[in-house]
């Protein structure tokens, strides 16, 4: 059976845990590891506080070496722009043995849209 990208995301969401912005804010305050699975340019333009950039395209390959992914039982929050890539990333990490994963429903857009803190890179170039 051929699936659309939307169907893949829907299937992933049925197999993972998601949280809303309020839940994500509580997790961040509690010290949860936050992983941004968007592309580097998206990450630089604005991210959740304390987020680590591990783009979706390389996530599975980074698991053995990245310090943020060293503990498979650590509490980890994943997010992307709207929640699709992070749902797929969460499902992939579950398959690799990670046990305490949650994806931010609505992603960065929901976070920023709810007036939550956004961290941006500031450079000498006026960024």
C-alpha positions, 0 to 999 in steps of 0.5 A: 500500500502506497502512503502519502506523507500526511498518512505517514505522519498520521501513522507516526502520531498514532504510535508516539506521545505528543504534548502541547505547548504548556506541557513542553514548557513544563518539560523544558523547565524540568530539564528535559533534553530538547532536540530541534529536528529542523534544518540548520537555517531554521534552527538559527532563525529561532528555537526553543530554549536549550534546544540542540540541533540534530536535523531530521535527515541525520538524526538516526545516524547521530544517535551513537555519538551525540551527547544529547542522545547518549541515554536512551532512557532520558526524557527527550522532547523533539520538535520541528516547524509544525509537528510532522518531522518531529513525529517521524523522528520520535517514531524512529528514535522509539524504534532505536530503543529510546523510551521517554520521547515526546513530540511537540504538537504544532511544533515551533509555530505553535510554541512561538504562536503561544508567546513562549520564549524563542532564542535566536542567534545574535552575531556581529553581523546584526543577526 
